[in-house]
Each structure stands twice: as C-alpha cells, then as structure tokens.
Amino acid sequence: MTPWPLGPSGSAADGTEAAGGGRADPAAFVVPPAPDAGPAPITVNRPELFVNHADKIINETRKQEILEGPTLPRHRIKQEPIVREGQWAETWQQALDPTGVRPRKHVLIIVAPRSYGSTTLALHLLARHTDEDTDVVKLDADWKTPKVGRLPAEEHHAYQVDLKDPDHDRVSAGFLTMLEEHAGLLEKLGSYLILNVAKDLWADHYVPVRSGIHVVHLNEPPPAQSVVEARLRSRKAPGLIAYLHSVDKTKASLSRLDAVEAVRTADSIVLTWREHERLTGSSFPMDVPSSWSALDGGLSERITSALSDWRDKLDILFGETASVHGGKDTSLPLEDRCLLLALAVRQSAPIPEVAKAARDLQDIISADAADASGFASTTSAAFAGRGLRRRVVDAGAGVGTHDEVVFDQPGYGRAVLTYVWDNYEVMREPLLKWLVSGDGGSGGEANEHVVDAIAALTLRHGNVDHLVQLGSLTHPAKKELLSALLVQAVQDEHIGRQAWGILYGWASVKERATIVVATCRKVLNTPAVTSSQARMAMVRLRRAANSGHESAWSEALKAFAEQAQHPAGVARLITEVRGWQQSGRSRGAGTAAFLALMSVPGTTTPWLLSDEVPSEVDVKQALQDLLGNIDTAPDAINRLTTWIRQSATDPDSYARVRDGLLPVLRGQKIFKASVSLMQALEHVSVDGDTNAANDFWDRLVDPRVRTVIQLNRNPA
C-alpha cells in the first residue's frame, strides 16, 4: 500500500495529521516500512478512513503519464444539435439503464464506423445522464497502445476518449480484461468512461455481460436531412430549411451523407446564403422559417449548386471524346482539364496567374510522357485552339473587365478536385506536386485556398500516407504551406494522432525540424488550444531544439519567446527549464526556454529576479551556464542588457538587478562574457548620473588589477 505523502517538513506527524484530519484515535495502527529501506513508520489514526479511501490515495499518487484533455461545459454540449432517430434512438436507449436515468455501466464502449457521429452521441449521453456536478472531460489518447494504467480516475468525472488511430488504438483482449477492474474503480468514485472505437479497430471482442463494461454498436449514421435541419436551427438560420426542401433532388441527394458530411453540408448552405447576400446586395433574414412563396430563386439555385456532387456533369467533362450537335466536343481536352483544376483551387485570381498554374500542372503531367523534356505540343497547335478567355468561360468561370477570373462555385470546385482525386489515381502524385509548388500568399503566409485544397484531398480517406509523401525530399513543399496543412491535420478528429506522430519523427530530421517548429508554434498560438495539444506541441518543440540543428534551435527560441508573453506559456517554459537543469544538457530546449523567460513582461525588475519565480528554478546557475557557453552567451548578454537598461530608470530596481547579477558574473569561466556585458552597457546611465558599465566594472574587478586590465569601451 502506498504511504500517505508527507508534508513539507517530511515528518511522520504531518502525514498522520493529513490522514486523520488532526483527530487522535486510540485504535491507530502502524504501516511498517519495507525491511532495511524506506521512511519511518507512518501512524494512521483512523484506519477505517484509510481503508475506505485506499483507492483514492493510490489514484492520486499515480505516475504523471495519465491521459489529459479539456473539460467541456455541460451546457454547451446540450446546446449543440443532436438527432435521435432510427438506430440512433435505439442505441441511446441501449446505453442507458432500465430507468433511462444513468449510463447502463460505468464503462461504455460505442463501436461505430468513422464519421458516423459516435463522439457526439457519447458526449451528449454524458452531459444529459450524469450528475450536474460531474465534470465532462474529452481525453486525448496520446499513447502508443491502449493501456488502462493511463486512464484517469477521479471522483465525479465523466470521461470520453476516441480510439481511431489504426497504429496506436487497437483494442486487445488484455486491455478489456484490465478495463473491467477499472470499471469497478470508476463505480466507487461515481465516475464514467465512454470509449468510441472505430469499427475497423474492434476485432469482435467478447465482453461478459456481468462485467462492468457495456458495448453497443452504431451501424447507421443519423438521417442526414434531420442533421442538416438541426444544424441550420442551431446556426440561427431556420429560414434556410425551406430552401433545403426546395433543392432539386435529382442534382443533390442527402441520402448518402454520413454525419460529418451532413454537418459540412449545413455549413455550406449558410456560407452560400451569406455569399448570395454579398453578391446581390440584398438582405434575406433567415432567423425565422420562410414560406414557400418568399423563396428567392437565385438563392435556391445557388444552394442546389452548393449541395450537388456534380458527378453527372463531371462524368461528361472527364469522359470519352465525343462530338455532339454543332460539332462541339463535350469532353474537356487535357489543357482545359488543367485549367479547370487551377480554377477549382484558386476560385478568384488574376487570369495570368490561373493560366500559369494550368500550364505548370500540364507540364508536370506531361513531363514523363515527353521523357522529362517538358510538354511536347507545338506553339502552332496551341495557337490553333480556343483562346484562353473562351476556355475559362466554358470551364464555368467568368472574366471581369480587368482580366480578373472569378470561379464563383466553391461547391463545384471542391467536387472537381474530389472527382479527379477519386477517379484518377495516377493523378494524385502530380496533383500534389503541382499544389505544393505554387506561389504562397502575401507576407510569407501560405495561400489559404491551396492549403484547404490539399487538406481536403490528403485527409479525405482518413490516413496520413500523403502527408508523409509531402514531407519527403521529393516534394519540395514550402515551410509555410506544409506547416499550415499540418496544423489542420493535427486538429483533425480522425487522423490528428497520426499527424502528431509524423511531427515527432520529423523533429529530429534536419530538413524537417523547422517545419515541426512552425507547426507547433501555430498550434500553441491557437486560442482554443487544449492542454493535451499544448503538451504534445511542447514535446515536439523540445525534440527539435535538442536535435542539434542550429536553425531548429533558433526557431524554437522564437516560439518560446511567444509563449513567455502569457501565464500558461510561462508555466510550460518553467517545465522545460526544470527538465534542462535536472538533465545537465549543455544546450537545447532548456536553454531556449530560459532565454525566453528572460523576456517575460514585468516591471522595472525582471520577472526572473522577482519573488514569483518557483524555487526549483536555479536562476543563478542557469545564467552562469548560458554566459559560460560560447553559443548562448550573446543571446544572454543581449537580454541582460535589456534588463539593466529597463531598470536604470528606478535606482531601487537597478540596485536589485545589479546585486542579483554580480554573483553570477564572478568567475573565470564567464569573465569574457562579463566584459562583453559591460561593453554593451557603455551608454546606459542610471538615474541620469551613474554609468552602468563603470558601476559594474568597479564592483567586479579587483582594484589591484584595474591598471592591468582595461575595459575596452569600443571593442569594434
């Protein structure tokens, strides 16, 4: 049995008082230490309390590898739409006890195909059928394989975790056996756990009926039409439901959509409505149901277009060459197919940019056929064809008076890309190569349309094969584009775990470490970043900074400097510094983290010299390590100079900073760094009177050697 942890004084008496609440009991017993080892015996005054809470004590002293995740507001979950019809209604009832009040067992496993909405079902079950004082926590399964020992168990908690990663989330018989025991612990604590397992990861395991685990199977998504309508109501746009009913069913069918696609469809309808208002300059209030007579014909047509999968039209455009009435060929030639793809990705852009993108794709596709010598068509053959403006119009776009091409059909554009991706497997590699080779956006940021296009294709089938391909040396993707894509990947519900795994592997690779840093930097700066996402990002930043690659360390320092600007980031940096000082590593994530902490916003007294710094951080030793290292000394000197310059306006603050730094600056190993610091302080005056360089010089250098050692104030 794990002893009760001792108090700060480390005495047995403190441990006894904690366990017994300060009240003595003549029936106290003693838990003896192990033979020849361990602390002094611990006296427990209330054995019945100790025994009754043994599970809780053991749980609270478990190792720190427990899964984490955000606590979700119960009222927010209830506000989100959910459709309980058909098999969803049956599954809901099967998951509850006969009274319909509580989950049937304290561990519930929901087995369902991906994208069927089982996570939504689980969260609503926990929010609606557990006590109001129970915290609903969505865990991130950050493990190599499912282990019961990493599942948290606290009083009055309702946990949910998705098991969807084929490499790390396969459920074994041994895991289920241990899970039965865990279910008993959760029952004692008044807590619940729901595991959402992808159907392809569930090997038809047998779970005894009398165990603490209940398994339900969800074999159908909720009715897509109902999901879309519920989503429109939650988006405060019930007036769009009438438009949904008016959609031409021959062009847009909702029957084939799963839960995820149905939600996206509802969002597409809302976006189409807002775009229609912007283009027409009209206002269509949609916060109340619309009557059939009030429907706008143009908006109805746009919504039908947005919901259509366009397969019939695309089958013609990408079909066999055939002439129809008037001699027009309904199948697009190669150059026009390239043009259509360029339009699908960019939507709106100057016509020369679209033309260049189409030519680039055509060159990539034709390079192999021409024995890597480029496209083989002649100028005369190209000049004999239709002009570019006519081709743009035939592909479904418009051209403005200033040669600005507008492909105002986002739904059609996505359908074109998906159609080519699914129907021409041979096109996938050249399509990716073309997308990542395009020009980025302004300001060094990746083109949003290009990133969205790549994400829609590479994440389409729920695997990371194409992400790995994009990170290979054969695909020279720009850092900004690849990192923006990876941010979407790690936040994706279905492949996020696998994407984090890719980043972990790339963090130690010289050519990819800076991409890892850029991705983690963006994740950490996301306002809605969860604690587990932040932890995974920090682990990969640490790995990149410790890789020994100078560029990765420099980029990690910038990322850490951003973290130093807010309290949550400061706490993460302190963890890095603590680990660095315990490991004794000369340079890496710890040194970068400490340098970042040197720029924490504060008063005229630097934060690291204030009373807010945790005692386990040895500031003096850290500064000496940085100043004594030729690689980190310049950065440390720059930050120390800033400290002194900022404190120089207040004599008391300056004295505190100076007196705190003097013990650090004494020592042979950092003499050169000390001199460099004093040279940097040449023009810093304290309270308009004392020169900081002279002040440090007089206090650091022995008067007997000042005539021998001179301070060179102009080292250049």
PyMOL commands that set and color helices and strands:
alter all, ss='L'
color gray80, all
select helices_A, chain A and resi 12-20+47-52+54-60+74-79+87-95+118-128+148-150+173-189+199-201+224-234+240-246+259-280+292-294+297-307+311-317+325-327+334-346+351-367+379-383+388-394+410-423+425-437+442-444+448-458+465-470+479-490+496-506+513-524+531-545+550-563+567-583+589-597+607-609+619-627+633-647+651-665+668-680+692-700+703-705
alter helices_A, ss='H'
color red, helices_A
select strands_A, chain A and resi 29-31+42-44+71-72+107-112+135-139+157-163+192-198+213-217+348-350+398-399+404-406+685-686+690-691
alter strands_A, ss='S'
color yellow, strands_A
deselect
rebuild
show_as cartoon
